[in-house]
Amino acid sequence: MNNILIDIGNTTIQVAIYQDDNLIIRHIVSTDLNKAEGDYYITFFNLFNAYLNTNISHIIISSVVPSLNATIKSIFKQLFNVEPLILGLGFKTKVIFKIDNIKELGSDIICDVCGGIKKYSYPLIIVDLGTASKILHVDQNGVFTGCIIAPGIALSKQTLTKNTALLPDIDFNLPKNIIGKNSIDAIKSGVIFGHALMIEGFVNKIKEEYKLPYKTILTGGNARIVKEILTEKGYIFDDTLLLDGLNEILKKNI
């Protein structure tokens, strides 16, 4: 069975074709609220042109950008002649979400948790680095009990370099040393090592408070920036966790 999974995030849109549990192809494009539907259509037509005759059974969308839902849904219905589903609160997940207001829960978090439990069991700490940096907590009973949300690493860089006249912009290559000998390396160290140390601090605090034998998963579009630092600390890098979770949710609802 071939299905299309779409993740609409604030920074990027991921689109993947899964054959049962196997990822066949994935493309990632930038999220642009000013882009016309016709331009998005051309982008996705070109990316998936070789697969337009593939027999697609289902299409499901996870989105944290509601204003793009209708556009993306319309495009993929035209391309594959399948009515896309939009992930919402009515979907079965078989996961307990024990938080104050379930309506506040983003579909990206739901997918991460479902994917994490399916692939790694529990207890779990999931570090999802996107536009925002999210640290998700799944306890020893497989219950999602809440999370930490902080500004993402790209937002942190943007705030520093765009609001200061004398500081240069930087790329996200890891500096060789924590102490920078020039402005660029000093900023890289502050932004990249600083973000990694923030994550480590939060994760260590969670472990100290709950005293559980966690697996700690690193995922999200910006995870690659701190991957080298955190995988050395035992973090498991999983680039497709959200999509795998969305695929698992789809299977439970068809």
N, C-alpha and C positions, 0 to 999 in steps of 0.2 A: 504494500500500500504506500503510495507516494503522497505526502502532505507538504504544504508550504507553511512555514512558521515565520511570523513577522514581529519584530520587536521595534517599536517606535519610541526612541529615547529623545531626550532634550538635545543631545549632541549628534547622535548618529541613528540611522535606521538600519537594522540588520534584517536580511531576508535569506531564508535557508530552505532548501528542499531536503526532507528526510524520507528515506525509504525504511519504514518501520522505525527501528531505533538507530539507524545509520545516517549520519550526515553525508549528503551527496555533494552539495555545493552551498556556499554561503557568500553573499556579497554585502558589503557595508558602504552606505553612502551618508553624506552629511545631511543632518536635519536642517531644513531651511524653510522657515515659516513664510517667507516672501516668494517662494518658488511656485510658479503656476502649475496647475494639475497637468497641463499638457507637457510641460518640461519634465515633471516627475515621470509621466507616462513614457516619454522617449528614453529616459534614463533606465527604467526597469525593463522596457522592451529590449533595449540593446543588451542589457546584462543577462536576460533570461531567454533571449531569442532562440537559442539552441534547445530549450526545454519546453517550448510552447506546445509541442505535440505530445508532451508527456501526459499520461493519464493521472491527473491530480484528483485525489479523493476529497480532501478537506483543506481549507485555509483558515488559520487562526491568527489573530492579532493581539499582542500585548502592547498596551500604549500608556505612556504617561504624558502624552501631548494630545488631548482630546480634539483640538482644532484640526489635526491632520487625519483623524480617523476616517472621515467620510471620503477624503481624497484618496488615501491609500486603499481603502476598501473598494472604491469604484474602479481603480486602476487594475487591481488584481482580479476582480470579477470580469473585467473586459478581457484581460490577457488569458485567463484560464477557464472562464465560464463556470466558476464555482463561487457560491455566495460565502464570503468570509465571515467568520465568527469573531466577535470582539470579547476578549476575556473580561469577565465581570464577577460580581459577588455570587451570582447564581450557579457558578460552575462548581462541580465536585472536585475536591483536591485530596480528601482523606487526611488532611492536616488540620490540627487544632491551632487556631490563631487566638491566643489569650492576651488581648490588648484592650485598651479603653474603648476605642471606636473603630470597628472593622472597616467602616466606610472611608477611613483615612488611609487605608493600606494600599500602596501602589501595586500595580500588577507586576512590576519588575521584582518586587520583594516576594510576592507570591510565587513567581516562577523560580527565583533563586532558592527559596526554601524547599519547594517541591523537588527541584533538581538535586539539591544537596542531600536531602533525606534518601531519595532514590539511589544515588550513586555512592554515598558515604555513610549512611545510617546516621546515628546521633549518639551523644550530644555533638553539636556543631557550632562553630563560629564562622560566619561567611562574611568576608570583606569584599564588598562590591564597589569598585572605584570607577565612577562615571562622572557626570556633571557634578553630582554630589557624591561624597564618600560615605558609604553606609556599612555599618558593622551589625550583622544580624545574629540573634541569639536563639538557638534551638536547644532545649534542655534535654535531660536524660530520658524523658518520656516522649520525645519527638514533638514537643509543643513549642511553637514560636511564641516567645514571651516578650519580644520587643526588640528595639534596635537603637543604635546611635547614628545620627546624621550630622555630617560636618561639611563645610565647603570643599569641593573637589580640588584636586591638585592643579588642574588647568585654571580654575577660577582664582585660586590662591596666587598663581603666577601672574595672571592678568591684573589682579588687584594691585600687586606690588609694582609691576613694570609699567603699567599704563597710567598710574596715578602719581608717578614720581618722575620729574623731568630729567634727572641725570642718570637713572638706572637703565641699562640696555635690556632689550627683550632677549629671551634665551630659547634654545631648543631643550629637549628633554633627555639629552644624553647624560648618563651618569658621570659625575666628576670623579677623578681618580682619588682625590683626597677630600676629607671632610672640611679641612681648612683651605679656603680658596685664596690664591695669590693674585687674583685679578677680579674685577667686578663680575664678569660672567660666571666664573667658577664659584665665586662666593654666593651669588644668587642661586645657581643650580644647587649648591649644597643646602642652602636654606630651604628651598622649595622641595627638592626631592628627598634628601635625607630627613628634612623636617617632617615631611608627610609620612615617611616610613616610620619615624620614631613616634609620631602621634598615634599611628595605627598600633604599633607595638605596645605603647603605653595603655591604650584602651583595652587591647586584648589581654595584656597581663593583669590589668585591674579586674576584668571579668573573671579570669581564671582564679585570681586571689579571692574574689567574693563568692564564687559558686563552687570552686574546688571540684570540677568535673574533668574527666579525661577527654577533652575536646580534640577533634580534628579541626584544623583551621584552613579554610579554603579561600584562595585569592582569585577574584574574577573581575570582570568589567573592562570597559574600553581603555581605561588608563592604568590597568593593573600592570601592563608591560613596563611602565616607567619605574616601578619599584620592585618588579619581579626579582631581579638579581639580588636585591637586599633581603627580601622577605623569604624567598625560597631557601636561602641559607639558614634561616631560622626555623625551618620545618613547615612553612606554609605550603599548601598544595595549590599549584597554579592550574586553573581550569577555565579555559577561554570560552567554552561553550555551555557553561552551567545554566544560564538563563534559558537558552534555546532548548536544552535537554529537559529542563523543567516544564517549559511550555509544551513540549512534545508529550511529556508524561500526563499533563493536564488534559490535552486533547484526547489521548487514548482513554481516559476515564470518562469522557463526555460524549463519545460517539457509539 
